[in-house]
Amino acid sequence: MMKRMIATLALASASLASLAATPLSAQVITPATNLAGANCALRDVVVERLATKYGESRQSIGLGANNAVVEVFASDTSGTWTITVTTASGLTCLIASGLAFETLAEALPAKGNDA
């Protein structure tokens, strides 16, 4: 599961520069950014919309800074994906979204190999 999260976050990092502001794509949230300007709602509302409108379900989860929960949602059917962050207060914000989601299971490089 951790490998899938890392692979997805790497894909998201590469995609962040090209995101446009759409109803599903939120602003890039940095530690200095106020979440109020992002596409945010209560977690139940966000999860329901991702499921009903985009067919996405949770694929991975992790704990971020300040006890924020980072989740990756994706659809095996359409290939869409969304990364959300939920604050300790329960506010969930869309961080990134895109297309062509796939699950990877890459092995770590051999020890001593800098490549």
Jmol script that loads the backbone (N, CA, C; Angstrom):
load data "model"
ATOM      1  N   MET A   1       0.829  -1.178   0.000  1.00  0.00           N
ATOM      2  CA  MET A   1       0.000   0.000   0.000  1.00  0.00           C
ATOM      3  C   MET A   1       0.881   1.252   0.000  1.00  0.00           C
ATOM      4  N   MET A   2       1.975   1.244   0.760  1.00  0.00           N
ATOM      5  CA  MET A   2       2.866   2.400   0.822  1.00  0.00           C
ATOM      6  C   MET A   2       3.508   2.648  -0.538  1.00  0.00           C
ATOM      7  N   LYS A   3       3.868   1.568  -1.247  1.00  0.00           N
ATOM      8  CA  LYS A   3       4.463   1.730  -2.574  1.00  0.00           C
ATOM      9  C   LYS A   3       3.484   2.410  -3.512  1.00  0.00           C
ATOM     10  N   ARG A   4       2.213   2.032  -3.427  1.00  0.00           N
ATOM     11  CA  ARG A   4       1.190   2.616  -4.277  1.00  0.00           C
ATOM     12  C   ARG A   4       1.036   4.099  -3.970  1.00  0.00           C
ATOM     13  N   MET A   5       1.078   4.470  -2.673  1.00  0.00           N
ATOM     14  CA  MET A   5       0.951   5.871  -2.262  1.00  0.00           C
ATOM     15  C   MET A   5       2.131   6.680  -2.785  1.00  0.00           C
ATOM     16  N   ILE A   6       3.339   6.147  -2.654  1.00  0.00           N
ATOM     17  CA  ILE A   6       4.537   6.857  -3.117  1.00  0.00           C
ATOM     18  C   ILE A   6       4.488   7.041  -4.627  1.00  0.00           C
ATOM     19  N   ALA A   7       4.112   6.009  -5.331  1.00  0.00           N
ATOM     20  CA  ALA A   7       4.035   6.106  -6.789  1.00  0.00           C
ATOM     21  C   ALA A   7       2.997   7.126  -7.208  1.00  0.00           C
ATOM     22  N   THR A   8       1.866   7.138  -6.533  1.00  0.00           N
ATOM     23  CA  THR A   8       0.812   8.085  -6.875  1.00  0.00           C
ATOM     24  C   THR A   8       1.227   9.506  -6.552  1.00  0.00           C
ATOM     25  N   LEU A   9       1.867   9.701  -5.400  1.00  0.00           N
ATOM     26  CA  LEU A   9       2.316  11.044  -5.038  1.00  0.00           C
ATOM     27  C   LEU A   9       3.392  11.545  -5.993  1.00  0.00           C
ATOM     28  N   ALA A  10       4.241  10.656  -6.475  1.00  0.00           N
ATOM     29  CA  ALA A  10       5.250  11.056  -7.458  1.00  0.00           C
ATOM     30  C   ALA A  10       4.576  11.504  -8.743  1.00  0.00           C
ATOM     31  N   LEU A  11       3.556  10.783  -9.166  1.00  0.00           N
ATOM     32  CA  LEU A  11       2.801  11.163 -10.355  1.00  0.00           C
ATOM     33  C   LEU A  11       2.110  12.503 -10.128  1.00  0.00           C
ATOM     34  N   ALA A  12       1.561  12.689  -8.955  1.00  0.00           N
ATOM     35  CA  ALA A  12       0.882  13.945  -8.647  1.00  0.00           C
ATOM     36  C   ALA A  12       1.848  15.118  -8.653  1.00  0.00           C
ATOM     37  N   SER A  13       3.040  14.920  -8.109  1.00  0.00           N
ATOM     38  CA  SER A  13       4.037  15.991  -8.096  1.00  0.00           C
ATOM     39  C   SER A  13       4.375  16.438  -9.504  1.00  0.00           C
ATOM     40  N   ALA A  14       4.478  15.488 -10.409  1.00  0.00           N
ATOM     41  CA  ALA A  14       4.788  15.823 -11.795  1.00  0.00           C
ATOM     42  C   ALA A  14       3.623  16.539 -12.458  1.00  0.00           C
ATOM     43  N   SER A  15       2.409  16.290 -11.990  1.00  0.00           N
ATOM     44  CA  SER A  15       1.223  16.870 -12.614  1.00  0.00           C
ATOM     45  C   SER A  15       0.817  18.215 -12.032  1.00  0.00           C
ATOM     46  N   LEU A  16       1.293  18.565 -10.861  1.00  0.00           N
ATOM     47  CA  LEU A  16       0.828  19.777 -10.196  1.00  0.00           C
ATOM     48  C   LEU A  16       1.040  21.036 -11.020  1.00  0.00           C
ATOM     49  N   ALA A  17       2.127  21.120 -11.739  1.00  0.00           N
ATOM     50  CA  ALA A  17       2.410  22.324 -12.502  1.00  0.00           C
ATOM     51  C   ALA A  17       1.390  22.561 -13.607  1.00  0.00           C
ATOM     52  N   SER A  18       0.759  21.510 -14.079  1.00  0.00           N
ATOM     53  CA  SER A  18      -0.155  21.661 -15.209  1.00  0.00           C
ATOM     54  C   SER A  18      -1.627  21.702 -14.803  1.00  0.00           C
ATOM     55  N   LEU A  19      -1.926  21.700 -13.514  1.00  0.00           N
ATOM     56  CA  LEU A  19      -3.326  21.688 -13.088  1.00  0.00           C
ATOM     57  C   LEU A  19      -3.992  23.036 -13.354  1.00  0.00           C
ATOM     58  N   ALA A  20      -5.201  22.981 -13.842  1.00  0.00           N
ATOM     59  CA  ALA A  20      -6.008  24.187 -14.014  1.00  0.00           C
ATOM     60  C   ALA A  20      -7.097  24.170 -12.961  1.00  0.00           C
ATOM     61  N   ALA A  21      -7.616  25.333 -12.639  1.00  0.00           N
ATOM     62  CA  ALA A  21      -8.665  25.416 -11.631  1.00  0.00           C
ATOM     63  C   ALA A  21      -9.987  24.965 -12.247  1.00  0.00           C
ATOM     64  N   THR A  22     -10.444  23.784 -11.848  1.00  0.00           N
ATOM     65  CA  THR A  22     -11.732  23.249 -12.278  1.00  0.00           C
ATOM     66  C   THR A  22     -12.474  22.843 -11.034  1.00  0.00           C
ATOM     67  N   PRO A  23     -13.741  22.452 -11.155  1.00  0.00           N
ATOM     68  CA  PRO A  23     -14.459  22.039  -9.950  1.00  0.00           C
ATOM     69  C   PRO A  23     -13.793  20.890  -9.207  1.00  0.00           C
ATOM     70  N   LEU A  24     -13.037  20.034  -9.897  1.00  0.00           N
ATOM     71  CA  LEU A  24     -12.384  18.924  -9.214  1.00  0.00           C
ATOM     72  C   LEU A  24     -10.950  19.262  -8.845  1.00  0.00           C
ATOM     73  N   SER A  25     -10.270  20.089  -9.630  1.00  0.00           N
ATOM     74  CA  SER A  25      -8.871  20.412  -9.372  1.00  0.00           C
ATOM     75  C   SER A  25      -8.794  21.594  -8.418  1.00  0.00           C
ATOM     76  N   ALA A  26      -8.112  21.402  -7.315  1.00  0.00           N
ATOM     77  CA  ALA A  26      -7.979  22.469  -6.331  1.00  0.00           C
ATOM     78  C   ALA A  26      -6.645  23.168  -6.494  1.00  0.00           C
ATOM     79  N   GLN A  27      -6.496  24.252  -5.748  1.00  0.00           N
ATOM     80  CA  GLN A  27      -5.214  24.926  -5.717  1.00  0.00           C
ATOM     81  C   GLN A  27      -4.194  24.006  -5.067  1.00  0.00           C
ATOM     82  N   VAL A  28      -2.923  24.236  -5.373  1.00  0.00           N
ATOM     83  CA  VAL A  28      -1.858  23.504  -4.703  1.00  0.00           C
ATOM     84  C   VAL A  28      -1.746  24.076  -3.295  1.00  0.00           C
ATOM     85  N   ILE A  29      -1.816  23.231  -2.293  1.00  0.00           N
ATOM     86  CA  ILE A  29      -1.777  23.675  -0.904  1.00  0.00           C
ATOM     87  C   ILE A  29      -0.384  23.454  -0.349  1.00  0.00           C
ATOM     88  N   THR A  30       0.240  24.505   0.084  1.00  0.00           N
ATOM     89  CA  THR A  30       1.545  24.415   0.729  1.00  0.00           C
ATOM     90  C   THR A  30       1.353  24.720   2.210  1.00  0.00           C
ATOM     91  N   PRO A  31       2.354  24.442   3.050  1.00  0.00           N
ATOM     92  CA  PRO A  31       2.177  24.719   4.478  1.00  0.00           C
ATOM     93  C   PRO A  31       1.812  26.165   4.775  1.00  0.00           C
ATOM     94  N   ALA A  32       2.218  27.097   3.916  1.00  0.00           N
ATOM     95  CA  ALA A  32       1.945  28.505   4.163  1.00  0.00           C
ATOM     96  C   ALA A  32       0.603  28.951   3.581  1.00  0.00           C
ATOM     97  N   THR A  33      -0.066  28.071   2.839  1.00  0.00           N
ATOM     98  CA  THR A  33      -1.317  28.422   2.181  1.00  0.00           C
ATOM     99  C   THR A  33      -2.488  28.222   3.126  1.00  0.00           C
ATOM    100  N   ASN A  34      -3.425  29.141   3.087  1.00  0.00           N
ATOM    101  CA  ASN A  34      -4.650  29.010   3.868  1.00  0.00           C
ATOM    102  C   ASN A  34      -5.589  28.084   3.110  1.00  0.00           C
ATOM    103  N   LEU A  35      -6.091  27.054   3.749  1.00  0.00           N
ATOM    104  CA  LEU A  35      -6.959  26.081   3.091  1.00  0.00           C
ATOM    105  C   LEU A  35      -8.299  26.669   2.678  1.00  0.00           C
ATOM    106  N   ALA A  36      -8.643  27.834   3.197  1.00  0.00           N
ATOM    107  CA  ALA A  36      -9.946  28.418   2.889  1.00  0.00           C
ATOM    108  C   ALA A  36     -10.101  28.727   1.405  1.00  0.00           C
ATOM    109  N   GLY A  37      -9.003  28.943   0.670  1.00  0.00           N
ATOM    110  CA  GLY A  37      -9.083  29.263  -0.749  1.00  0.00           C
ATOM    111  C   GLY A  37      -9.168  28.039  -1.633  1.00  0.00           C
ATOM    112  N   ALA A  38      -9.046  26.860  -1.083  1.00  0.00           N
ATOM    113  CA  ALA A  38      -9.068  25.623  -1.870  1.00  0.00           C
ATOM    114  C   ALA A  38     -10.492  25.096  -1.976  1.00  0.00           C
ATOM    115  N   ASN A  39     -10.685  24.054  -2.775  1.00  0.00           N
ATOM    116  CA  ASN A  39     -11.983  23.384  -2.873  1.00  0.00           C
ATOM    117  C   ASN A  39     -12.104  22.451  -1.684  1.00  0.00           C
ATOM    118  N   CYS A  40     -12.812  22.887  -0.666  1.00  0.00           N
ATOM    119  CA  CYS A  40     -12.912  22.134   0.585  1.00  0.00           C
ATOM    120  C   CYS A  40     -14.367  21.949   0.993  1.00  0.00           C
ATOM    121  N   ALA A  41     -14.607  20.872   1.726  1.00  0.00           N
ATOM    122  CA  ALA A  41     -15.928  20.591   2.286  1.00  0.00           C
ATOM    123  C   ALA A  41     -15.748  19.549   3.381  1.00  0.00           C
ATOM    124  N   LEU A  42     -16.835  19.192   4.045  1.00  0.00           N
ATOM    125  CA  LEU A  42     -16.767  18.113   5.017  1.00  0.00           C
ATOM    126  C   LEU A  42     -16.392  16.828   4.287  1.00  0.00           C
ATOM    127  N   ARG A  43     -15.630  15.959   4.955  1.00  0.00           N
ATOM    128  CA  ARG A  43     -15.102  14.759   4.316  1.00  0.00           C
ATOM    129  C   ARG A  43     -16.194  13.899   3.689  1.00  0.00           C
ATOM    130  N   ASP A  44     -17.305  13.695   4.396  1.00  0.00           N
ATOM    131  CA  ASP A  44     -18.386  12.863   3.871  1.00  0.00           C
ATOM    132  C   ASP A  44     -18.909  13.392   2.539  1.00  0.00           C
ATOM    133  N   VAL A  45     -18.997  14.705   2.412  1.00  0.00           N
ATOM    134  CA  VAL A  45     -19.483  15.325   1.178  1.00  0.00           C
ATOM    135  C   VAL A  45     -18.494  15.085   0.040  1.00  0.00           C
ATOM    136  N   VAL A  46     -17.204  15.258   0.325  1.00  0.00           N
ATOM    137  CA  VAL A  46     -16.169  15.066  -0.696  1.00  0.00           C
ATOM    138  C   VAL A  46     -16.128  13.612  -1.161  1.00  0.00           C
ATOM    139  N   VAL A  47     -16.117  12.683  -0.227  1.00  0.00           N
ATOM    140  CA  VAL A  47     -16.041  11.256  -0.564  1.00  0.00           C
ATOM    141  C   VAL A  47     -17.257  10.838  -1.381  1.00  0.00           C
ATOM    142  N   GLU A  48     -18.429  11.305  -1.009  1.00  0.00           N
ATOM    143  CA  GLU A  48     -19.654  10.986  -1.744  1.00  0.00           C
ATOM    144  C   GLU A  48     -19.590  11.523  -3.177  1.00  0.00           C
ATOM    145  N   ARG A  49     -19.106  12.746  -3.346  1.00  0.00           N
ATOM    146  CA  ARG A  49     -19.025  13.323  -4.696  1.00  0.00           C
ATOM    147  C   ARG A  49     -18.005  12.577  -5.553  1.00  0.00           C
ATOM    148  N   LEU A  50     -16.862  12.241  -4.971  1.00  0.00           N
ATOM    149  CA  LEU A  50     -15.856  11.499  -5.732  1.00  0.00           C
ATOM    150  C   LEU A  50     -16.402  10.143  -6.171  1.00  0.00           C
ATOM    151  N   ALA A  51     -17.193   9.519  -5.319  1.00  0.00           N
ATOM    152  CA  ALA A  51     -17.762   8.204  -5.640  1.00  0.00           C
ATOM    153  C   ALA A  51     -18.859   8.307  -6.697  1.00  0.00           C
ATOM    154  N   THR A  52     -19.799   9.229  -6.496  1.00  0.00           N
ATOM    155  CA  THR A  52     -20.951   9.282  -7.394  1.00  0.00           C
ATOM    156  C   THR A  52     -20.643   9.941  -8.727  1.00  0.00           C
ATOM    157  N   LYS A  53     -19.870  11.012  -8.716  1.00  0.00           N
ATOM    158  CA  LYS A  53     -19.628  11.739  -9.968  1.00  0.00           C
ATOM    159  C   LYS A  53     -18.452  11.177 -10.770  1.00  0.00           C
ATOM    160  N   TYR A  54     -17.438  10.648 -10.063  1.00  0.00           N
ATOM    161  CA  TYR A  54     -16.228  10.205 -10.752  1.00  0.00           C
ATOM    162  C   TYR A  54     -15.947   8.713 -10.606  1.00  0.00           C
ATOM    163  N   GLY A  55     -16.721   8.003  -9.800  1.00  0.00           N
ATOM    164  CA  GLY A  55     -16.511   6.576  -9.611  1.00  0.00           C
ATOM    165  C   GLY A  55     -15.221   6.252  -8.870  1.00  0.00           C
ATOM    166  N   GLU A  56     -14.738   7.200  -8.077  1.00  0.00           N
ATOM    167  CA  GLU A  56     -13.463   7.007  -7.372  1.00  0.00           C
ATOM    168  C   GLU A  56     -13.674   6.459  -5.966  1.00  0.00           C
ATOM    169  N   SER A  57     -12.788   5.572  -5.564  1.00  0.00           N
ATOM    170  CA  SER A  57     -12.774   5.049  -4.198  1.00  0.00           C
ATOM    171  C   SER A  57     -11.361   5.209  -3.637  1.00  0.00           C
ATOM    172  N   ARG A  58     -11.251   5.136  -2.329  1.00  0.00           N
ATOM    173  CA  ARG A  58      -9.943   5.335  -1.690  1.00  0.00           C
ATOM    174  C   ARG A  58      -9.000   4.204  -2.061  1.00  0.00           C
ATOM    175  N   GLN A  59      -7.801   4.573  -2.492  1.00  0.00           N
ATOM    176  CA  GLN A  59      -6.774   3.619  -2.895  1.00  0.00           C
ATOM    177  C   GLN A  59      -5.640   3.548  -1.872  1.00  0.00           C
ATOM    178  N   SER A  60      -5.362   4.671  -1.209  1.00  0.00           N
ATOM    179  CA  SER A  60      -4.296   4.669  -0.200  1.00  0.00           C
ATOM    180  C   SER A  60      -4.509   5.824   0.765  1.00  0.00           C
ATOM    181  N   ILE A  61      -3.817   5.754   1.897  1.00  0.00           N
ATOM    182  CA  ILE A  61      -3.980   6.738   2.961  1.00  0.00           C
ATOM    183  C   ILE A  61      -2.657   6.892   3.699  1.00  0.00           C
ATOM    184  N   GLY A  62      -2.387   8.077   4.209  1.00  0.00           N
ATOM    185  CA  GLY A  62      -1.182   8.325   4.985  1.00  0.00           C
ATOM    186  C   GLY A  62      -1.375   9.524   5.895  1.00  0.00           C
ATOM    187  N   LEU A  63      -0.497   9.675   6.857  1.00  0.00           N
ATOM    188  CA  LEU A  63      -0.560  10.783   7.799  1.00  0.00           C
ATOM    189  C   LEU A  63       0.472  11.823   7.409  1.00  0.00           C
ATOM    190  N   GLY A  64       0.041  13.055   7.247  1.00  0.00           N
ATOM    191  CA  GLY A  64       0.921  14.151   6.867  1.00  0.00           C
ATOM    192  C   GLY A  64       1.213  15.066   8.041  1.00  0.00           C
ATOM    193  N   ALA A  65       1.770  16.226   7.735  1.00  0.00           N
ATOM    194  CA  ALA A  65       2.119  17.218   8.757  1.00  0.00           C
ATOM    195  C   ALA A  65       0.870  17.677   9.509  1.00  0.00           C
ATOM    196  N   ASN A  66       1.053  18.032  10.761  1.00  0.00           N
ATOM    197  CA  ASN A  66      -0.032  18.540  11.608  1.00  0.00           C
ATOM    198  C   ASN A  66      -1.219  17.584  11.700  1.00  0.00           C
ATOM    199  N   ASN A  67      -0.941  16.286  11.663  1.00  0.00           N
ATOM    200  CA  ASN A  67      -1.971  15.244  11.758  1.00  0.00           C
ATOM    201  C   ASN A  67      -2.995  15.294  10.629  1.00  0.00           C
ATOM    202  N   ALA A  68      -2.618  15.830   9.498  1.00  0.00           N
ATOM    203  CA  ALA A  68      -3.499  15.839   8.338  1.00  0.00           C
ATOM    204  C   ALA A  68      -3.491  14.443   7.702  1.00  0.00           C
ATOM    205  N   VAL A  69      -4.642  14.009   7.263  1.00  0.00           N
ATOM    206  CA  VAL A  69      -4.764  12.712   6.609  1.00  0.00           C
ATOM    207  C   VAL A  69      -4.745  12.940   5.098  1.00  0.00           C
ATOM    208  N   VAL A  70      -3.797  12.302   4.420  1.00  0.00           N
ATOM    209  CA  VAL A  70      -3.669  12.401   2.967  1.00  0.00           C
ATOM    210  C   VAL A  70      -4.233  11.121   2.369  1.00  0.00           C
ATOM    211  N   GLU A  71      -5.161  11.278   1.420  1.00  0.00           N
ATOM    212  CA  GLU A  71      -5.784  10.113   0.798  1.00  0.00           C
ATOM    213  C   GLU A  71      -5.723  10.240  -0.716  1.00  0.00           C
ATOM    214  N   VAL A  72      -5.584   9.104  -1.366  1.00  0.00           N
ATOM    215  CA  VAL A  72      -5.632   9.049  -2.821  1.00  0.00           C
ATOM    216  C   VAL A  72      -6.871   8.251  -3.199  1.00  0.00           C
ATOM    217  N   PHE A  73      -7.722   8.869  -4.012  1.00  0.00           N
ATOM    218  CA  PHE A  73      -8.919   8.229  -4.536  1.00  0.00           C
ATOM    219  C   PHE A  73      -8.696   8.024  -6.032  1.00  0.00           C
ATOM    220  N   ALA A  74      -9.203   6.933  -6.576  1.00  0.00           N
ATOM    221  CA  ALA A  74      -9.043   6.685  -8.008  1.00  0.00           C
ATOM    222  C   ALA A  74     -10.141   5.759  -8.500  1.00  0.00           C
ATOM    223  N   SER A  75     -10.331   5.788  -9.819  1.00  0.00           N
ATOM    224  CA  SER A  75     -11.296   4.910 -10.477  1.00  0.00           C
ATOM    225  C   SER A  75     -10.551   3.956 -11.391  1.00  0.00           C
ATOM    226  N   ASP A  76     -10.736   2.659 -11.178  1.00  0.00           N
ATOM    227  CA  ASP A  76     -10.142   1.660 -12.059  1.00  0.00           C
ATOM    228  C   ASP A  76     -10.789   1.697 -13.442  1.00  0.00           C
ATOM    229  N   THR A  77     -12.020   2.161 -13.511  1.00  0.00           N
ATOM    230  CA  THR A  77     -12.753   2.199 -14.768  1.00  0.00           C
ATOM    231  C   THR A  77     -12.312   3.362 -15.661  1.00  0.00           C
ATOM    232  N   SER A  78     -12.336   4.586 -15.102  1.00  0.00           N
ATOM    233  CA  SER A  78     -12.027   5.772 -15.907  1.00  0.00           C
ATOM    234  C   SER A  78     -10.562   6.186 -15.835  1.00  0.00           C
ATOM    235  N   GLY A  79      -9.858   5.759 -14.793  1.00  0.00           N
ATOM    236  CA  GLY A  79      -8.461   6.150 -14.623  1.00  0.00           C
ATOM    237  C   GLY A  79      -8.281   7.507 -13.962  1.00  0.00           C
ATOM    238  N   THR A  80      -9.380   8.155 -13.545  1.00  0.00           N
ATOM    239  CA  THR A  80      -9.237   9.445 -12.854  1.00  0.00           C
ATOM    240  C   THR A  80      -8.729   9.214 -11.442  1.00  0.00           C
ATOM    241  N   TRP A  81      -8.051  10.222 -10.886  1.00  0.00           N
ATOM    242  CA  TRP A  81      -7.550  10.142  -9.517  1.00  0.00           C
ATOM    243  C   TRP A  81      -7.626  11.511  -8.871  1.00  0.00           C
ATOM    244  N   THR A  82      -7.719  11.517  -7.541  1.00  0.00           N
ATOM    245  CA  THR A  82      -7.794  12.741  -6.753  1.00  0.00           C
ATOM    246  C   THR A  82      -7.014  12.539  -5.465  1.00  0.00           C
ATOM    247  N   ILE A  83      -6.240  13.541  -5.087  1.00  0.00           N
ATOM    248  CA  ILE A  83      -5.542  13.524  -3.800  1.00  0.00           C
ATOM    249  C   ILE A  83      -6.225  14.543  -2.900  1.00  0.00           C
ATOM    250  N   THR A  84      -6.584  14.102  -1.697  1.00  0.00           N
ATOM    251  CA  THR A  84      -7.226  14.979  -0.727  1.00  0.00           C
ATOM    252  C   THR A  84      -6.389  15.058   0.546  1.00  0.00           C
ATOM    253  N   VAL A  85      -6.596  16.141   1.291  1.00  0.00           N
ATOM    254  CA  VAL A  85      -6.020  16.289   2.624  1.00  0.00           C
ATOM    255  C   VAL A  85      -7.157  16.655   3.557  1.00  0.00           C
ATOM    256  N   THR A  86      -7.256  15.920   4.659  1.00  0.00           N
ATOM    257  CA  THR A  86      -8.267  16.208   5.669  1.00  0.00           C
ATOM    258  C   THR A  86      -7.573  16.707   6.921  1.00  0.00           C
ATOM    259  N   THR A  87      -7.977  17.885   7.380  1.00  0.00           N
ATOM    260  CA  THR A  87      -7.390  18.474   8.571  1.00  0.00           C
ATOM    261  C   THR A  87      -7.957  17.809   9.818  1.00  0.00           C
ATOM    262  N   ALA A  88      -7.337  18.073  10.951  1.00  0.00           N
ATOM    263  CA  ALA A  88      -7.797  17.507  12.214  1.00  0.00           C
ATOM    264  C   ALA A  88      -9.219  17.964  12.542  1.00  0.00           C
ATOM    265  N   SER A  89      -9.643  19.097  12.003  1.00  0.00           N
ATOM    266  CA  SER A  89     -10.995  19.601  12.256  1.00  0.00           C
ATOM    267  C   SER A  89     -12.048  18.936  11.371  1.00  0.00           C
ATOM    268  N   GLY A  90     -11.630  18.102  10.406  1.00  0.00           N
ATOM    269  CA  GLY A  90     -12.565  17.394   9.554  1.00  0.00           C
ATOM    270  C   GLY A  90     -12.797  18.033   8.198  1.00  0.00           C
ATOM    271  N   LEU A  91     -12.130  19.135   7.901  1.00  0.00           N
ATOM    272  CA  LEU A  91     -12.250  19.784   6.605  1.00  0.00           C
ATOM    273  C   LEU A  91     -11.390  19.038   5.590  1.00  0.00           C
ATOM    274  N   THR A  92     -11.981  18.626   4.480  1.00  0.00           N
ATOM    275  CA  THR A  92     -11.269  17.898   3.430  1.00  0.00           C
ATOM    276  C   THR A  92     -11.114  18.799   2.224  1.00  0.00           C
ATOM    277  N   CYS A  93      -9.883  18.907   1.717  1.00  0.00           N
ATOM    278  CA  CYS A  93      -9.585  19.765   0.576  1.00  0.00           C
ATOM    279  C   CYS A  93      -8.995  18.948  -0.563  1.00  0.00           C
ATOM    280  N   LEU A  94      -9.425  19.279  -1.792  1.00  0.00           N
ATOM    281  CA  LEU A  94      -8.874  18.645  -2.981  1.00  0.00           C
ATOM    282  C   LEU A  94      -7.533  19.293  -3.282  1.00  0.00           C
ATOM    283  N   ILE A  95      -6.488  18.493  -3.398  1.00  0.00           N
ATOM    284  CA  ILE A  95      -5.144  18.994  -3.610  1.00  0.00           C
ATOM    285  C   ILE A  95      -4.719  18.853  -5.062  1.00  0.00           C
ATOM    286  N   ALA A  96      -5.027  17.727  -5.675  1.00  0.00           N
ATOM    287  CA  ALA A  96      -4.638  17.484  -7.066  1.00  0.00           C
ATOM    288  C   ALA A  96      -5.560  16.429  -7.652  1.00  0.00           C
ATOM    289  N   SER A  97      -5.689  16.443  -8.969  1.00  0.00           N
ATOM    290  CA  SER A  97      -6.473  15.423  -9.655  1.00  0.00           C
ATOM    291  C   SER A  97      -5.918  15.244 -11.052  1.00  0.00           C
ATOM    292  N   GLY A  98      -6.250  14.123 -11.657  1.00  0.00           N
ATOM    293  CA  GLY A  98      -5.733  13.893 -12.991  1.00  0.00           C
ATOM    294  C   GLY A  98      -6.292  12.629 -13.608  1.00  0.00           C
ATOM    295  N   LEU A  99      -5.606  12.171 -14.628  1.00  0.00           N
ATOM    296  CA  LEU A  99      -6.029  11.010 -15.410  1.00  0.00           C
ATOM    297  C   LEU A  99      -4.931   9.954 -15.418  1.00  0.00           C
ATOM    298  N   ALA A 100      -5.256   8.804 -15.956  1.00  0.00           N
ATOM    299  CA  ALA A 100      -4.314   7.702 -16.204  1.00  0.00           C
ATOM    300  C   ALA A 100      -3.736   7.107 -14.925  1.00  0.00           C
ATOM    301  N   PHE A 101      -4.561   6.942 -13.907  1.00  0.00           N
ATOM    302  CA  PHE A 101      -4.116   6.300 -12.674  1.00  0.00           C
ATOM    303  C   PHE A 101      -3.816   4.838 -12.935  1.00  0.00           C
ATOM    304  N   GLU A 102      -2.716   4.371 -12.386  1.00  0.00           N
ATOM    305  CA  GLU A 102      -2.410   2.949 -12.418  1.00  0.00           C
ATOM    306  C   GLU A 102      -1.650   2.575 -11.162  1.00  0.00           C
ATOM    307  N   THR A 103      -1.824   1.365 -10.728  1.00  0.00           N
ATOM    308  CA  THR A 103      -1.151   0.857  -9.542  1.00  0.00           C
ATOM    309  C   THR A 103       0.201   0.282  -9.946  1.00  0.00           C
ATOM    310  N   LEU A 104       1.232   0.658  -9.213  1.00  0.00           N
ATOM    311  CA  LEU A 104       2.578   0.157  -9.475  1.00  0.00           C
ATOM    312  C   LEU A 104       3.087  -0.609  -8.258  1.00  0.00           C
ATOM    313  N   ALA A 105       3.931  -1.570  -8.500  1.00  0.00           N
ATOM    314  CA  ALA A 105       4.581  -2.320  -7.434  1.00  0.00           C
ATOM    315  C   ALA A 105       6.056  -2.428  -7.772  1.00  0.00           C
ATOM    316  N   GLU A 106       6.750  -1.286  -7.739  1.00  0.00           N
ATOM    317  CA  GLU A 106       8.150  -1.254  -8.101  1.00  0.00           C
ATOM    318  C   GLU A 106       9.019  -1.647  -6.913  1.00  0.00           C
ATOM    319  N   ALA A 107      10.068  -2.390  -7.201  1.00  0.00           N
ATOM    320  CA  ALA A 107      11.017  -2.797  -6.158  1.00  0.00           C
ATOM    321  C   ALA A 107      11.982  -1.651  -5.874  1.00  0.00           C
ATOM    322  N   LEU A 108      12.516  -1.618  -4.661  1.00  0.00           N
ATOM    323  CA  LEU A 108      13.536  -0.635  -4.318  1.00  0.00           C
ATOM    324  C   LEU A 108      14.812  -0.947  -5.084  1.00  0.00           C
ATOM    325  N   PRO A 109      15.624   0.079  -5.395  1.00  0.00           N
ATOM    326  CA  PRO A 109      16.918  -0.199  -6.052  1.00  0.00           C
ATOM    327  C   PRO A 109      17.799  -1.037  -5.119  1.00  0.00           C
ATOM    328  N   ALA A 110      18.716  -1.787  -5.695  1.00  0.00           N
ATOM    329  CA  ALA A 110      19.639  -2.599  -4.911  1.00  0.00           C
ATOM    330  C   ALA A 110      20.460  -1.691  -4.009  1.00  0.00           C
ATOM    331  N   LYS A 111      20.763  -2.156  -2.797  1.00  0.00           N
ATOM    332  CA  LYS A 111      21.584  -1.376  -1.879  1.00  0.00           C
ATOM    333  C   LYS A 111      22.970  -1.125  -2.493  1.00  0.00           C
ATOM    334  N   GLY A 112      23.449   0.108  -2.295  1.00  0.00           N
ATOM    335  CA  GLY A 112      24.756   0.469  -2.834  1.00  0.00           C
ATOM    336  C   GLY A 112      24.684   0.962  -4.266  1.00  0.00           C
ATOM    337  N   ASN A 113      23.502   0.948  -4.856  1.00  0.00           N
ATOM    338  CA  ASN A 113      23.314   1.417  -6.228  1.00  0.00           C
ATOM    339  C   ASN A 113      22.741   2.821  -6.168  1.00  0.00           C
ATOM    340  N   ASP A 114      23.509   3.824  -6.583  1.00  0.00           N
ATOM    341  CA  ASP A 114      23.062   5.214  -6.512  1.00  0.00           C
ATOM    342  C   ASP A 114      22.145   5.584  -7.660  1.00  0.00           C
ATOM    343  N   ALA A 115      21.946   4.729  -8.613  1.00  0.00           N
ATOM    344  CA  ALA A 115      21.145   5.067  -9.796  1.00  0.00           C
ATOM    345  C   ALA A 115      19.675   4.981  -9.520  1.00  0.00           C
TER     346      ALA A 115
END
end "model"
wireframe off; spacefill off
backbone 0.3
color backbone group
